[in-house]
Amino acid sequence: MPATARFPLEVVVTPRFDLFYALHALAGEAATPVDSWKARAAARLPRDFHQLARRIAPVPIFWPLLADSLQGAPGALSFDQILSTLRSVPVNDLRASVLGGIFHHRPTVEALLSRKKSLAEVLSDGNHPDRELLSHFGLRPYVADSPATAALAALMSATAAYRDDLILVLQKFVQSGFGSDWSAMEPSLQAEAARLKRRSKEISVAELARDLRLPVTFDDSSESMSTRSGTVVKRGQIQDCYLIPSVFNTKRWWAKYSRGDGRVTLYFPVLIEASAKAPVSPDAGPSRASGTKVNAEAVFRALGDTTRYAIASILARNPTSSAELSRSLQVSKPTITHHVQALRAAGLIRETTEGGSSRLSLNRETLAGLSAAAIEDLFSSTGKLPLSTTRQRRPV
């Protein structure tokens, strides 16, 4: 009989981890397998996003840590459920979740939560057992006003405000395009989930864990799971065990959450390339509509004006309103409207509504298709040649 009868294995599709892993990739500077998605996602973000996000997660490694704030809600969560769960998380639980991920020394977490030790005392302790780990979070060497220390201090002293800012960052990220990206990726993730379900019925959990290169080992004979650090979890201790197809878990993180009764819930976001048979790329998200033709002449004409090129350069970096463009370029609003209409007619403008105002961004897909469209127009052996010029001959 397959080992799935003994281990409570369930395969689900949910953004509860990939939402945070995507933010980790977006905040990091190192090359990753999702860099082309990262460039597109960064171009869509609102102007104030990075400043707000850095208040919550001044170091990229904070983002996977913040996924642990959802540990009280088991199973698959939608974006709305992620946000509603965060809104209902008691401030003490949020503090405990984040501190428990940073400090693996349990007495330190308890001392901080009970206020028996201050944050400054803990972080300035040169002999602290977690001192090497703390350096990864930007907390060592200890600097009282460093961004990482300030974020942790805000978590400790103004937890409700910290939680509100976290929710706001997640909302902005989802609304700026990640929600659409996820919708486009979800069919492939569901197909991979179906494949994993079929596979789990054909082989044991131990074999499946090896095939997926999970960072733990399942032992069917002893009905236990062991971690690389040597921790052993018996089958009877496992409340739930979830496999989650993932696009963004390039670091192969996993989570083990303990309950009050001593039982644990396990989550294994499985990088979809590792399971191989149904690859998906975050670049499969919504982009250029299939078959949309780029008018190369219109694009070149639109960008040939220096003011319009300046507008395009601004919009490529941050979604911006017409009023902000007017202020930035010191050009009248009617003139900006004229230039924006020309860019829009060439297919170079995207428009979204945020907070009741309209924000403009550059359509990356039009530019991506420009080269092929220009080659097709210029080297075509058929069709009428557009030989008109922009200058009129002066009378002799």
C-alpha positions as CSV (number, residue, x, y, z in Angstrom):
1,M,0.0,0.0,0.0
2,P,1.4,3.5,-0.9
3,A,2.8,5.5,2.1
4,T,0.3,8.2,1.4
5,A,-2.1,6.0,3.5
6,R,0.2,6.6,6.5
7,F,1.4,10.2,5.9
8,P,-1.3,12.8,5.6
9,L,-0.1,14.2,2.3
10,E,-2.1,16.7,0.4
11,V,-1.3,18.6,-2.9
12,V,-2.7,22.1,-3.1
13,V,-2.2,25.2,-5.3
14,T,-2.0,28.5,-3.3
15,P,-0.1,31.8,-3.4
16,R,0.5,31.8,0.4
17,F,4.2,31.2,0.0
18,D,4.9,32.4,-3.6
19,L,3.5,35.8,-2.8
20,F,6.4,36.3,-0.3
21,Y,9.0,34.4,-2.4
22,A,8.2,36.7,-5.3
23,L,8.8,39.7,-3.2
24,H,12.1,38.2,-2.0
25,A,13.2,37.8,-5.6
26,L,12.0,41.4,-6.4
27,A,14.0,42.9,-3.5
28,G,17.2,40.9,-4.1
29,E,20.1,41.9,-6.4
30,A,21.5,38.5,-7.1
31,A,20.6,36.8,-10.5
32,T,17.7,34.4,-10.2
33,P,15.8,32.1,-12.7
34,V,12.9,34.6,-12.5
35,D,14.9,37.7,-13.6
36,S,12.9,38.5,-16.7
37,W,9.7,38.4,-14.6
38,K,11.4,40.6,-12.1
39,A,12.2,43.3,-14.6
40,R,8.6,43.4,-15.8
41,A,7.2,43.4,-12.3
42,A,9.5,46.2,-11.1
43,A,8.3,48.4,-14.0
44,R,4.7,48.1,-12.9
45,L,5.1,49.0,-9.2
46,P,3.8,52.3,-7.9
47,R,6.3,55.0,-7.2
48,D,6.2,54.6,-3.4
49,F,6.4,50.9,-3.3
50,H,10.0,50.2,-2.6
51,Q,10.2,52.8,0.1
52,L,7.3,51.3,1.9
53,A,8.5,47.7,1.3
54,R,11.9,48.5,2.8
55,R,10.3,49.7,6.0
56,I,8.8,46.2,6.4
57,A,11.6,44.1,5.0
58,P,14.8,46.1,4.8
59,V,16.7,42.9,3.8
60,P,15.2,40.5,1.2
61,I,15.4,37.5,3.6
62,F,12.7,39.2,5.7
63,W,10.1,38.3,3.0
64,P,10.1,34.4,3.4
65,L,10.2,35.0,7.1
66,L,7.0,37.1,6.9
67,A,5.2,34.2,5.3
68,D,5.3,32.5,8.7
69,S,2.8,35.1,10.0
70,L,0.1,33.0,8.3
71,Q,0.9,29.9,10.2
72,G,-2.3,30.0,12.2
73,A,-4.4,29.5,9.0
74,P,-3.8,26.0,7.6
75,G,-3.9,24.9,4.0
76,A,-4.5,26.7,0.7
77,L,-5.2,30.5,1.0
78,S,-6.3,32.9,-1.7
79,F,-5.0,36.4,-1.9
80,D,-8.1,37.7,-0.1
81,Q,-7.7,35.1,2.6
82,I,-4.0,35.9,3.1
83,L,-4.9,39.6,3.7
84,S,-7.9,38.8,6.0
85,T,-5.7,36.3,8.0
86,L,-3.1,39.0,8.5
87,R,-5.7,41.5,9.6
88,S,-6.9,39.1,12.3
89,V,-3.5,37.9,13.5
90,P,-3.1,39.0,17.2
91,V,-0.1,41.3,17.6
92,N,1.5,39.0,20.1
93,D,1.4,36.1,17.6
94,L,2.8,38.2,14.8
95,R,5.7,39.3,17.0
96,A,6.3,35.7,18.0
97,S,6.2,34.4,14.4
98,V,8.8,36.9,13.2
99,L,11.1,36.7,16.2
100,G,11.0,32.9,16.0
101,G,12.2,33.0,12.5
102,I,15.1,35.4,13.2
103,F,16.2,34.0,16.6
104,H,16.4,30.2,16.7
105,H,17.4,30.4,20.4
106,R,14.1,29.9,22.1
107,P,15.1,31.6,25.4
108,T,16.0,34.8,23.4
109,V,12.5,34.9,21.8
110,E,10.8,34.4,25.2
111,A,13.0,37.1,26.8
112,L,12.1,39.6,24.0
113,L,8.4,38.8,24.1
114,S,8.3,39.1,27.9
115,R,10.4,42.3,27.8
116,K,13.0,40.8,30.1
117,K,15.6,41.8,27.5
118,S,15.7,44.7,25.2
119,L,16.4,44.4,21.5
120,A,19.6,46.4,21.9
121,E,20.8,44.0,24.6
122,V,20.2,40.9,22.5
123,L,21.7,42.3,19.2
124,S,24.8,43.8,20.9
125,D,25.6,40.5,22.6
126,G,28.8,39.3,20.9
127,N,28.4,35.8,22.3
128,H,24.8,35.2,21.2
129,P,24.3,31.7,19.7
130,D,22.4,33.2,16.7
131,R,25.1,35.8,15.9
132,E,25.9,34.3,12.5
133,L,22.3,34.0,11.5
134,L,21.6,37.6,12.6
135,S,24.2,38.9,10.1
136,H,22.0,37.5,7.3
137,F,19.1,39.7,8.5
138,G,21.3,42.8,8.6
139,L,21.2,42.8,12.4
140,R,24.9,42.3,13.0
141,P,27.2,44.1,13.6
142,Y,24.6,45.9,15.7
143,V,23.9,49.5,14.6
144,A,21.1,51.1,16.6
145,D,19.6,53.1,13.6
146,S,20.2,50.6,10.8
147,P,17.2,49.8,8.6
148,A,17.0,46.2,9.8
149,T,17.1,47.2,13.5
150,A,14.5,49.9,12.9
151,A,12.2,47.4,11.2
152,L,12.5,45.0,14.1
153,A,12.1,47.8,16.7
154,A,8.8,48.8,14.8
155,L,7.6,45.2,15.0
156,M,8.3,45.2,18.8
157,S,6.9,48.6,19.7
158,A,4.2,49.3,17.1
159,T,3.2,45.9,15.9
160,A,-0.3,46.9,14.7
161,A,1.1,49.6,12.5
162,Y,3.8,47.3,11.2
163,R,1.1,44.7,10.3
164,D,-1.0,47.4,8.6
165,D,2.1,48.4,6.5
166,L,2.7,44.8,5.6
167,I,-0.9,44.4,4.4
168,L,-0.6,47.6,2.4
169,V,2.6,46.4,0.7
170,L,1.0,43.1,-0.2
171,Q,-2.1,44.8,-1.6
172,K,-0.1,47.1,-3.8
173,F,2.0,44.2,-5.1
174,V,-1.0,42.1,-6.0
175,Q,-2.9,45.0,-7.5
176,S,0.1,46.2,-9.6
177,G,0.2,43.0,-11.5
178,F,1.2,40.0,-9.4
179,G,-2.5,39.0,-9.1
180,S,-2.7,38.8,-12.9
181,D,0.6,37.0,-13.2
182,W,-0.7,34.4,-10.7
183,S,-3.9,33.9,-12.6
184,A,-2.0,33.3,-15.8
185,M,0.4,30.8,-14.1
186,E,-2.3,29.0,-12.1
187,P,-3.5,26.6,-14.9
188,S,0.0,25.2,-15.2
189,L,0.4,25.0,-11.5
190,Q,-2.9,23.1,-11.3
191,A,-1.7,20.7,-14.0
192,E,1.4,20.1,-12.0
193,A,-0.6,19.5,-8.8
194,A,-2.6,16.9,-10.6
195,R,0.5,15.2,-11.8
196,L,1.9,15.2,-8.2
197,K,-1.3,13.7,-6.9
198,R,-1.1,10.9,-9.5
199,R,2.5,10.3,-8.7
200,S,1.9,10.1,-4.9
201,K,-0.5,7.2,-5.5
202,E,2.1,5.3,-7.5
203,I,5.1,5.6,-5.2
204,S,5.7,6.1,-1.5
205,V,6.1,9.4,0.2
206,A,9.8,8.6,0.8
207,E,10.3,8.0,-3.0
208,L,8.3,11.1,-3.9
209,A,10.4,13.2,-1.5
210,R,13.6,12.0,-3.1
211,D,12.2,12.6,-6.6
212,L,11.3,16.2,-5.7
213,R,14.5,16.7,-3.8
214,L,12.7,17.8,-0.7
215,P,15.0,19.1,2.1
216,V,13.8,16.3,4.5
217,T,13.8,12.5,4.5
218,F,10.7,10.4,5.0
219,D,11.2,6.8,6.4
220,D,8.3,4.5,5.5
221,S,9.4,1.7,7.8
222,S,9.6,3.9,10.9
223,E,6.9,6.2,9.8
224,S,9.0,9.3,10.6
225,M,10.5,12.3,8.9
226,S,14.0,13.6,9.6
227,T,15.5,17.0,8.8
228,R,19.0,17.8,7.7
229,S,19.7,19.1,11.2
230,G,18.8,15.7,12.7
231,T,15.4,16.5,14.0
232,V,13.0,13.6,13.8
233,V,9.2,14.0,13.5
234,K,7.1,10.9,14.0
235,R,4.1,10.2,11.8
236,G,1.7,10.7,14.8
237,Q,3.1,14.2,15.3
238,I,2.2,15.3,11.7
239,Q,-1.2,16.9,11.6
240,D,-1.0,17.9,7.9
241,C,1.6,17.8,5.1
242,Y,1.2,19.9,2.0
243,L,3.0,19.8,-1.3
244,I,2.6,23.1,-3.2
245,P,3.7,23.6,-6.8
246,S,5.8,26.8,-6.8
247,V,7.4,29.1,-9.4
248,F,9.4,31.3,-7.0
249,N,10.8,29.0,-4.4
250,T,14.3,29.0,-6.0
251,K,15.9,28.6,-2.5
252,R,13.8,25.5,-1.7
253,W,12.5,26.8,1.5
254,W,10.0,24.8,3.5
255,A,8.0,25.4,6.8
256,K,7.2,23.4,9.9
257,Y,4.7,25.0,12.2
258,S,4.1,23.6,15.7
259,R,0.6,23.5,17.3
260,G,-0.2,23.8,21.0
261,D,-0.8,20.1,21.3
262,G,2.7,19.2,20.0
263,R,1.6,18.3,16.5
264,V,3.1,20.0,13.4
265,T,1.9,21.1,10.0
266,L,4.4,20.8,7.1
267,Y,4.6,22.8,3.9
268,F,6.8,22.0,1.0
269,P,6.6,24.5,-1.9
270,V,8.0,22.5,-4.7
271,L,9.9,24.4,-7.4
272,I,8.1,23.4,-10.5
273,E,11.2,22.9,-12.6
274,A,12.3,20.3,-10.0
275,S,9.2,18.3,-10.8
276,A,10.0,18.7,-14.4
277,K,7.0,17.4,-16.4
278,A,4.9,20.5,-16.5
279,P,7.3,23.5,-16.5
280,V,5.9,26.9,-16.0
281,S,7.6,30.3,-16.2
282,P,6.5,33.5,-14.4
283,D,7.0,35.1,-17.8
284,A,3.9,33.2,-18.9
285,G,1.9,35.9,-17.2
286,P,-0.4,38.3,-19.1
287,S,1.5,40.3,-21.6
288,R,1.1,41.1,-25.2
289,A,-2.1,39.7,-26.6
290,S,-1.4,36.9,-29.0
291,G,-1.3,38.2,-32.6
292,T,-1.3,41.9,-31.6
293,K,0.5,43.7,-34.4
294,V,3.0,46.5,-33.5
295,N,2.9,49.5,-35.9
296,A,6.6,50.1,-36.1
297,E,6.3,53.4,-38.0
298,A,3.9,54.8,-35.4
299,V,6.2,53.7,-32.5
300,F,9.3,55.3,-34.1
301,R,7.3,58.5,-34.9
302,A,6.0,58.7,-31.3
303,L,9.4,58.2,-29.8
304,G,11.2,60.5,-32.3
305,D,10.0,63.5,-30.3
306,T,12.3,64.3,-27.4
307,T,9.5,65.2,-24.9
308,R,7.7,61.9,-25.7
309,Y,10.9,60.0,-25.3
310,A,11.4,61.6,-21.9
311,I,7.8,60.7,-20.9
312,A,8.4,57.1,-22.1
313,S,11.7,57.0,-20.0
314,I,9.8,58.0,-16.9
315,L,6.9,55.7,-17.4
316,A,9.2,52.7,-18.0
317,R,10.5,53.1,-14.5
318,N,7.4,54.0,-12.5
319,P,3.6,54.3,-13.2
320,T,2.9,58.0,-13.1
321,S,0.0,60.4,-13.5
322,S,-0.2,63.1,-16.1
323,A,0.0,65.7,-13.4
324,E,3.2,64.2,-12.1
325,L,4.6,64.2,-15.6
326,S,3.8,67.8,-16.0
327,R,5.6,68.7,-12.8
328,S,8.6,66.5,-13.5
329,L,9.1,67.8,-17.1
330,Q,7.9,71.4,-16.3
331,V,5.6,71.1,-19.3
332,S,1.9,72.3,-19.3
333,K,-0.8,69.8,-18.7
334,P,-2.4,70.3,-22.2
335,T,1.0,69.6,-23.8
336,I,1.5,66.4,-21.7
337,T,-2.0,65.3,-22.7
338,H,-1.1,65.8,-26.4
339,H,2.1,63.7,-26.1
340,V,0.4,61.0,-24.1
341,Q,-2.3,60.7,-26.7
342,A,0.4,60.2,-29.4
343,L,2.1,57.5,-27.3
344,R,-1.2,55.8,-26.6
345,A,-2.0,55.8,-30.3
346,A,1.2,54.0,-31.0
347,G,0.4,51.3,-28.4
348,L,3.0,52.5,-25.9
349,I,0.8,53.4,-23.0
350,R,-0.9,51.2,-20.4
351,E,-3.4,52.9,-18.0
352,T,-4.5,51.7,-14.6
353,T,-6.6,53.2,-11.8
354,E,-5.1,53.5,-8.4
355,G,-6.8,55.3,-5.5
356,G,-9.3,57.0,-7.8
357,S,-6.6,58.4,-10.0
358,S,-5.3,57.3,-13.4
359,R,-1.7,56.1,-13.6
360,L,0.2,55.6,-16.8
361,S,3.0,53.1,-17.5
362,L,5.0,52.1,-20.6
363,N,3.8,49.1,-22.5
364,R,6.9,46.9,-22.5
365,E,5.3,44.3,-24.8
366,T,5.0,46.9,-27.6
367,L,8.7,47.7,-27.4
368,A,9.6,44.0,-27.2
369,G,7.7,43.4,-30.5
370,L,9.1,46.5,-32.2
371,S,12.2,44.9,-33.7
372,A,10.3,42.1,-35.3
373,A,7.7,44.5,-36.6
374,A,10.3,46.8,-38.1
375,I,12.1,44.0,-39.8
376,E,8.9,42.7,-41.3
377,D,8.0,46.2,-42.6
378,L,11.4,47.2,-43.9
379,F,12.4,43.9,-45.5
380,S,9.0,42.9,-46.8
381,S,9.0,42.1,-50.5
382,T,5.3,42.9,-50.9
383,G,3.1,45.8,-50.0
384,K,3.2,49.5,-50.8
385,L,6.3,51.4,-49.7
386,P,5.5,54.3,-47.3
387,L,7.8,56.9,-49.0
388,S,6.2,60.0,-47.5
389,T,8.6,62.3,-45.6
390,T,8.1,64.7,-42.8
391,R,9.6,67.7,-44.6
392,Q,7.9,69.6,-47.4
393,R,10.0,70.7,-50.3
394,R,10.5,74.5,-50.4
395,P,9.4,76.2,-53.7
396,V,12.3,77.0,-56.0
